Amino acid sequence: MKNASKKIKSLFIGAIVLIALLLITVIAQIITIYKKQQINLAQQEEISRLENEKEYYQSDKENPDSEIVVEENQ
């Protein structure tokens, strides 16, 4: 009888340990996903900024009316 009780206790403890390990793994994955999302958002903002800058310089090439005046020192 006591032998069966010890087996049940060890199975119960093993189940708790397994659940705790799974919970820790899930939390670590959630943190990793969150960090990757933050990196992706920062990269998307940088891409948007660079695309806007590219469009600005391309519009200068397409419109030759906008002349750049260079003054020489005399």
C-alpha positions in Angstrom: 0.0 0.0 0.0 2.8 2.4 0.9 4.7 1.4 -2.2 1.7 2.5 -4.4 1.4 5.7 -2.5 5.1 6.5 -3.2 4.6 5.8 -6.9 1.6 8.1 -7.1 3.5 10.9 -5.3 6.5 10.5 -7.6 4.2 10.6 -10.7 2.5 13.6 -9.3 5.8 15.4 -8.7 7.0 14.4 -12.1 3.8 15.8 -13.7 4.3 19.1 -11.9 7.9 19.3 -13.0 6.9 18.6 -16.6 4.2 21.2 -16.5 6.7 23.7 -15.0 9.2 23.0 -17.7 6.6 23.4 -20.4 5.4 26.7 -18.9 9.0 28.0 -18.8 9.5 27.0 -22.5 6.3 28.7 -23.6 7.2 31.9 -21.7 10.7 31.9 -23.3 9.1 31.5 -26.7 6.7 34.4 -26.1 9.6 36.6 -25.1 11.6 35.6 -28.2 8.6 36.3 -30.5 8.1 39.7 -28.9 11.7 40.7 -29.3 11.7 39.6 -33.0 8.5 41.6 -33.6 10.2 44.7 -32.1 13.2 44.2 -34.3 10.9 43.8 -37.4 9.0 47.0 -36.5 12.3 48.9 -36.2 13.4 47.5 -39.6 10.1 48.4 -41.2 10.4 52.0 -39.9 13.9 52.2 -41.3 12.8 50.8 -44.7 10.0 53.4 -44.9 12.4 56.2 -44.0 14.9 55.0 -46.7 12.1 54.6 -49.3 10.9 58.2 -48.6 14.5 59.4 -48.9 14.9 57.5 -52.2 11.7 59.0 -53.6 12.9 62.4 -52.6 16.1 62.0 -54.5 14.4 60.4 -57.5 12.0 63.3 -57.8 15.0 65.6 -58.1 16.3 63.5 -61.0 12.9 63.5 -62.7 12.4 67.3 -62.4 15.4 69.0 -64.0 13.7 72.3 -63.2 15.0 72.2 -59.7 18.5 73.4 -60.3 21.3 73.4 -57.7 23.1 76.6 -57.6 26.8 76.4 -56.8 28.5 79.7 -55.9 32.2 80.1 -56.4 34.3 82.0 -54.0 35.8 85.1 -55.7 
